[in-house]
Structures are given as structure tokens and as C-alpha cells.
């Protein structure tokens, strides 16, 4: 175990050195395509190796490793590398028996992954949204800190350009509220925060919430009293 601990420490330091060299500063262009590809493959291999031992890592080592992942998420534009990180996080979510990373640590990384919205044209963004949907579909994560912190990511799914993804997210959204028109109007106006959709035409999502309670098989008709006017005689002077 001491040998493995020393090896993990060496690999963590190795990852730190590669990240410092490749992503020092706000934005660093790779020196050559070959150099960039070599660094990315080395990072992927090292992340894979360290992740297999994450359950045996000390809290300090684990924190350092997660911090490195966050730096890569925020600064890297390499789709292959970011897709690898997404797959690693998906593995954490699926492994319900593992104690580590903790729920708080998973939340930290997933919240940072919301910056993948900048890659909407890439499969990476769809993979991230599918991961968010997977979390919200799992009863074990309902009403937890993880889903509370990921609400902006869930709202991103509601405005996805991919109709399949958008439909899946709306199905969960639709089930989470009352089926009455009054209840949904109240939800739209006083319960749901639309701030995360502030840069989009969120009225569309609000209308979908209202229209989804319509009975499409029922004939369209006016209410029995919709055309009635108040009696003039009730308030006529004597």
C-alpha cells in the first residue's frame, strides 16, 4: 500500500507538471499539433490510471486530482480530453457503492462541466446533458445537493437544440409539477426560477408547461358560462 501511495503521489505530481506546462495562463496555444496530441494522450492515460485508485487515495491527494480535472475542464478546448473526463465522471455516478469521490466532490466537478455549453456543436455537450438527465432520472439523487446545484444544467437541457434531448428533459420537468392549469401558472410565475435561461426565449418552455396539460382527444368547446354576462337587473336601482 505504501508503494501504491508513493506511485499515486508521483502520478499526481506528473499531472500537475503537464497541466502547468500546457495550460499556464488563461489560454495557451500548443506549440505543435504533435506536441499537443502527445500531451493529451499522456493526460488521458494518467487520469485513467489515477482514477482506478481513487477509492484508496487520501483526501489531500483526491482533492489535488479533482482540482486538476477542474483546471482541464475550464481551460482545455480538446474534445477528446474533455470527453474522457465526462466518461470518468459518469463512472462515478454509476458506481453507487463507492464512497469516493464524495457527493460534494462529484458536485464540484459537475458544476464546472456546465461550461461545456460552449461546445454545443460537439457530441461532448450532448454527452454532458445525457449525464445530467441520467442523474435526474435516478431516484437516489432526488432532492439532494447534487440535483439542487445542477438545476441550471437541467434548464440547459430544456433549451437544447437536439429535440431528443429536449424531449427527455421536458418529460422529467413535466412530471415534477401539478397537472392542473392553476398549479402550473403558479409554478411558472412564483416557483420556478428562469434566471439560467435568461439568455434564451424562456417563454417557449413556459408555454410548453401549460400546453402539456391539454387533453388532445377532447373536442374544443367553450365553457357553459363563458358567453354569459352578469344580469343587469341584479344591481338595477329600485
C-alpha positions in Angstrom: 0.0 0.0 0.0 2.9 2.4 0.8 4.3 1.6 -2.7 1.0 2.4 -4.3 0.7 5.6 -2.3 4.1 6.8 -3.5 3.2 5.9 -7.1 0.0 7.8 -6.9 1.8 10.8 -5.5 4.3 10.7 -8.3 1.5 10.5 -10.9 -0.4 13.4 -9.3 2.7 15.5 -9.5 3.2 14.4 -13.1 -0.3 15.5 -14.0 0.3 18.9 -12.3 3.5 19.4 -14.3 1.8 18.6 -17.6 -1.1 20.9 -16.8 1.2 23.7 -15.8 3.2 23.4 -19.0 0.2 23.0 -21.3 -2.3 25.4 -19.7 -0.2 28.0 -18.0 -2.1 31.3 -18.1 -5.6 31.9 -19.4 -5.1 30.4 -22.9 -2.0 28.7 -24.3 -1.8 27.5 -27.9 0.0 24.2 -28.4 3.5 24.5 -29.8 2.8 21.9 -32.5 -0.1 19.6 -33.3 2.1 16.6 -32.5 3.1 18.1 -29.1 -0.5 18.8 -28.2 -1.6 15.3 -29.2 1.2 13.7 -27.1 0.3 15.8 -24.0 -3.4 15.0 -24.4 -2.8 11.2 -24.7 -0.4 11.4 -21.7 -3.1 13.2 -19.7 -5.8 10.7 -20.6 -3.6 7.7 -19.7 -2.6 9.3 -16.4 -6.2 10.3 -15.5 -7.3 6.8 -16.3 -4.6 5.3 -14.0 -5.2 7.6 -11.1 -9.0 7.2 -11.3 -8.7 3.4 -10.8 -7.2 4.1 -7.4 -9.4 7.0 -6.3 -11.0 4.9 -3.6 -7.7 4.4 -1.9 -6.4 7.9 -2.2 -6.1 10.2 0.8 -8.3 13.2 0.9 -5.4 15.6 0.0 -4.4 13.5 -3.0 -8.0 13.2 -4.1 -8.6 16.9 -3.7 -5.5 17.6 -5.8 -6.6 15.2 -8.5 -10.1 16.7 -8.7 -8.6 20.2 -8.8 -6.6 19.2 -11.8 -9.7 17.9 -13.5 -11.4 21.2 -12.9 -8.5 23.1 -14.4 -8.7 21.0 -17.5 -12.4 21.4 -17.7 -12.1 25.2 -17.5 -9.1 25.7 -19.8 -8.9 22.9 -22.3 -10.6 23.0 -25.7 -9.6 19.4 -26.6 -12.8 17.5 -27.1 -11.1 14.1 -26.7 -9.7 15.0 -23.3 -13.0 16.6 -22.1 -14.9 13.5 -23.3 -12.6 11.3 -21.3 -13.3 13.4 -18.2 -17.0 13.2 -18.8 -16.7 9.4 -19.0 -14.8 9.3 -15.7 -17.5 11.4 -14.0 -20.2 9.1 -15.5 -18.4 6.2 -13.9 -18.5 7.9 -10.5 -22.3 8.5 -10.8 -23.0 4.9 -11.9 -20.8 3.4 -9.1 -23.3 3.9 -6.2 -21.4 1.5 -3.9 -18.2 3.6 -3.9 -17.7 6.2 -1.1 -15.3 8.3 -3.1 -15.4 10.7 -4.7 -18.0 12.1 -2.2 -21.2 13.6 -3.3 -19.8 17.1 -2.6 -16.7 16.3 -4.8 -18.8 15.0 -7.6 -21.0 18.1 -7.5 -17.9 20.3 -7.6 -16.7 18.7 -10.9 -20.2 18.5 -12.5 -21.0 22.2 -11.8 -17.7 23.2 -13.5 -18.7 21.0 -16.5 -21.6 23.4 -17.3 -19.1 25.4 -19.3 -19.4 22.7 -21.9 -22.3 24.7 -23.2 -19.7 26.5 -25.3 -19.3 23.2 -27.3 -22.9 22.9 -28.4 -21.9 21.7 -31.9 -19.9 18.8 -30.5 -21.1 15.5 -29.2 -19.4 16.5 -25.9 -22.3 18.8 -25.0 -24.9 16.1 -25.7 -22.9 13.6 -23.6 -22.9 16.1 -20.7 -26.6 16.7 -21.0 -27.3 13.0 -21.1 -25.3 12.6 -17.9 -27.4 15.3 -16.2 -30.5 13.6 -17.4 -29.2 10.3 -16.1 -28.7 11.9 -12.6 -32.2 13.4 -12.5 -33.7 10.1 -13.7 -32.1 8.3 -10.7 -34.4 8.3 -7.6 -31.3 8.0 -5.4 -30.3 11.6 -6.4 -33.7 13.2 -5.9 -33.8 16.2 -3.5 -30.0 16.0 -3.0 -27.4 18.7 -3.1 -26.2 17.3 -6.4 -29.5 17.9 -8.2 -30.0 21.3 -6.5 -26.6 22.5 -7.7 -27.2 21.1 -11.2 -30.6 22.9 -11.8 -29.0 25.4 -14.2 -27.6 22.4 -16.2 -31.1 20.8 -16.2 -32.6 24.0 -17.6 -29.9 23.9 -20.3 -31.3 20.6 -21.3 -34.8 22.2 -21.8 -33.4 24.6 -24.4 -31.1 22.1 -26.2 -31.2 22.2 -30.0 -31.4 18.4 -30.0 -35.1 17.6 -30.0 -34.5 14.1 -28.5 -32.5 15.5 -25.6 -35.0 18.3 -25.1 -38.0 15.9 -25.0 -36.3 13.7 -22.4 -35.6 16.7 -20.1 -39.1 18.0 -20.5 -40.6 14.7 -19.5 -38.9 14.9 -16.1 -39.9 18.6 -15.8 -43.5 17.8 -16.7 -43.8 15.1 -14.0 -42.4 17.3 -11.3 -45.4 19.7 -11.1 -49.2 19.7 -10.7 -51.4 18.6 -13.6 -53.8 21.5 -13.1 -53.7 24.7 -15.1 -53.8 26.8 -12.0 -51.0 24.9 -10.4 -48.8 25.3 -13.5 -49.4 29.0 -13.8 -48.4 29.4 -10.2 -45.3 27.3 -10.8 -44.3 29.4 -13.8 -44.8 32.7 -12.1 -43.8 32.1 -8.5 -41.9 28.9 -8.1 -39.5 28.2 -11.0 -36.5 30.5 -11.4 -35.9 31.2 -15.1 -32.6 33.0 -14.5 -30.5 30.3 -16.0 -32.5 30.7 -19.3 -32.1 34.5 -19.2 -30.2 34.4 -22.5 -32.9 32.4 -24.2 -36.6 32.8 -25.1 -37.7 31.0 -21.9 -41.4 31.8 -22.7 -41.3 28.8 -25.0 -40.6 26.5 -22.1 -43.2 28.1 -20.0 -45.8 27.7 -22.8 -44.9 24.0 -23.1 -45.6 23.6 -19.4 -49.1 25.0 -19.9 -49.9 23.2 -23.2 -48.8 19.8 -22.0 -51.9 19.5 -19.7 -54.3 19.9 -22.6 -56.4 16.8 -23.4 -55.7 16.5 -27.1 -58.6 13.9 -27.5 -61.2 16.2 -26.1 -63.3 18.3 -28.5 -62.6 22.0 -28.4 -65.6 23.9 -26.9 -66.5 26.9 -24.9 -67.3 26.6 -21.3 -71.1 26.6 -20.5 -70.9 30.0 -18.8 -68.1 31.6 -21.0 -70.6 33.7 -23.0 -72.8 34.8 -20.1 -72.9 38.4 -19.0 -73.8 39.4 -15.4 -77.5 40.2 -15.0 -78.3 43.9 -15.3 -81.3 43.5 -13.1 -79.4 42.3 -10.1 -78.0 45.8 -9.5 -80.7 47.9 -11.0 -81.9 50.7 -8.7 -85.4 50.1 -7.2 
